[in-house]
Amino acid sequence: MHYRRLGRTELQLSEIGFGAWGIGGHLWQDSNDDESLQALHRAIDLGVNFIDTAAAYGEGHSEQLIGKVLKSHHDKRICVATKVNPKNYVWPAQKGSDIRDVFPRNYIIERTEQSLKNLGVERIDLQQLHVWNDEWAGADEWHSAFEKLRREGKVWHFGISVTEHDPDDSLKMIDTGEIDAVQVIYNIFDQSPESALFPKCQQKHVGVIVRVPFDEGSLTGAITGQTTFPPEDFRTHYFGGDRKTQVVDRIDKLRALLDGEARTLSELALRFTLNHPAVSTVIPGMRKTRNVEANCSVSDGRKLSPELATALKQHAWQRNFYR
Ligand SMILES: NC(=O)c1ccc[n+]([C@@H]2O[C@H](COP(=O)([O-])OP(=O)(O)OC[C@H]3O[C@@H](n4cnc5c(N)ncnc54)[C@H](OP(=O)(O)O)[C@@H]3O)[C@@H](O)[C@H]2O)c1
C-alpha cells in the first residue's frame, strides 16, 4: 500500500481508503454485518488506514461497526472521516436554502458528539458536511461550530462533501482557507473535477478524497441488462429505466482498453483516479473481502501510460443518475 498526504494536514492516508456507506445497510439492502466486519479487518491488515463514513449511513450503524473494528486494531493509527447529515435530510443541498435549516451551529456540534460516541473515539480526524452549497461559504453557523469543536479537541480537520456532478460548487469554500479536504465524485465517467476543482485544491493545498470511483458499481462491469436490486435499495432508481442499457454500451467500449496495464474494469477505474496528482485517496465501497483484496493490490505506485490516460478521456460521460 502506498500513502499520500491529505493536503496540508499531517495525515498520510492509504491511497485506497474504505468507503463505508454500503456497510451501513439501509439504502444498500444486501449488506451483511459479518461480511462487512471481515472486509474492514482485511482492509486494515492490507494497509488501509483511512475509513470514510457518515452519521447518516444506516443512522449510525456504519459508524458503530467501524467503532468495533477500531477497538481491535487499537495499536494502529487508523484515520476516520465522518459527516454531519443535513438537519432537513435534503440531498443535495438546494440553492437559496438557509444554512440555519440545514447546518445550524448547535446541530453540527450535537451530531459530532453523537459520532464520537458511535465511533468510540475521543477525536474525529476529519469531520465533513454531508451536503454543500457554496452560497454558505461566508456563513457563521459552520464557522463557529468548527471553531468550538476544534478548540475542544473533538475534531482535527474539517471538509465538505461536494454536490454530485457539480464540483465547482465548492471553490468559494476552499478560498475561505477553513477546510482541509473536499470529497468529490471523480471517475472515468465524471472527469469534471479536473477542470477547476483539482487545480484549486493543488494551489491551496487542500486534500482530495475521491468518492464513487466505480459509479456505484457500473465501472466494475457488474451491471447487466438483467441486474435487479431490492425496491428500497437506491440502485433500483440509480440504474432504473433504460439506464442499465446505457451503462452496458459504455462499459463494452471500455473493456476494449483492458490489457497488461489494467486487467479488470475495477483496476482500470481505480488506476484512473489515482493517476491524478491532486488526489489524496480514493474510497471504494467494498463489503466483500475479495473486493478489498483486489482494490488494495492496485496501490503499487504505477502510473497510467500517457496513451491509456489519453484514451480514457474519450470515455467521459455527463449525466446525473442520482436524480
Ligand atoms: N455524498 C457523499 O458524501 C457520498 C455519496 C456516495 C458515496 N460516498 C462515499 O464514497 C464511498 C464509495 O462510493 P460507493 O460505495 O457509493 O460506490 P462505489 O465505490 O462507486 O461502488 C461500490 C460498489 O462496487 C463494488 N466493488 C468494490 N470493489 C469491487 C471490485 N474490486 N470488483 C467488483 N466490484 C467491486 C462494491 O461491492 P461490495 O460492496 O459488494 O463489495 C459496491 O457494489 C462510499 O462508501 C462513501 O464512503 C459519499
The ligand as a Gaussian input file, in Angstrom:
#p B3LYP/6-31G(d) Opt

LIG

0 1
 N      -22.500000      12.363000      -0.551000
 C      -21.442000      11.713000      -0.136000
 O      -20.675000      12.235000       0.625000
 C      -21.177000      10.320000      -0.631000
 C      -22.011000       9.736000      -1.592000
 C      -21.688000       8.481000      -2.081000
 C      -20.566000       7.807000      -1.591000
 N      -19.781000       8.385000      -0.630000
 C      -18.592000       7.700000      -0.092000
 O      -17.866000       7.109000      -1.170000
 C      -17.751000       5.697000      -0.962000
 C      -17.692000       4.966000      -2.297000
 O      -18.871000       5.124000      -3.030000
 P      -19.968000       3.980000      -3.166000
 O      -19.676000       2.925000      -2.163000
 O      -21.288000       4.620000      -3.158000
 O      -19.763000       3.425000      -4.663000
 P      -18.529000       2.831000      -5.496000
 O      -17.300000       2.805000      -4.655000
 O      -18.507000       3.559000      -6.789000
 O      -19.044000       1.342000      -5.808000
 C      -19.250000       0.399000      -4.786000
 C      -19.653000      -0.919000      -5.444000
 O      -18.530000      -1.507000      -6.100000
 C      -18.394000      -2.862000      -5.682000
 N      -16.955000      -3.206000      -5.718000
 C      -15.956000      -2.701000      -4.956000
 N      -14.761000      -3.203000      -5.323000
 C      -15.014000      -4.082000      -6.332000
 C      -14.184000      -4.916000      -7.121000
 N      -12.849000      -4.938000      -6.968000
 N      -14.772000      -5.699000      -8.066000
 C      -16.106000      -5.672000      -8.266000
 N      -16.959000      -4.885000      -7.537000
 C      -16.406000      -4.099000      -6.579000
 C      -18.955000      -2.890000      -4.300000
 O      -19.341000      -4.216000      -3.975000
 P      -19.404000      -4.738000      -2.449000
 O      -19.796000      -3.571000      -1.607000
 O      -20.443000      -5.801000      -2.502000
 O      -18.047000      -5.249000      -2.072000
 C      -20.161000      -1.952000      -4.449000
 O      -21.246000      -2.630000      -5.028000
 C      -18.970000       5.359000      -0.089000
 O      -18.864000       4.111000       0.528000
 C      -18.948000       6.545000       0.858000
 O      -17.943000       6.389000       1.839000
 C      -20.070000       9.633000      -0.161000

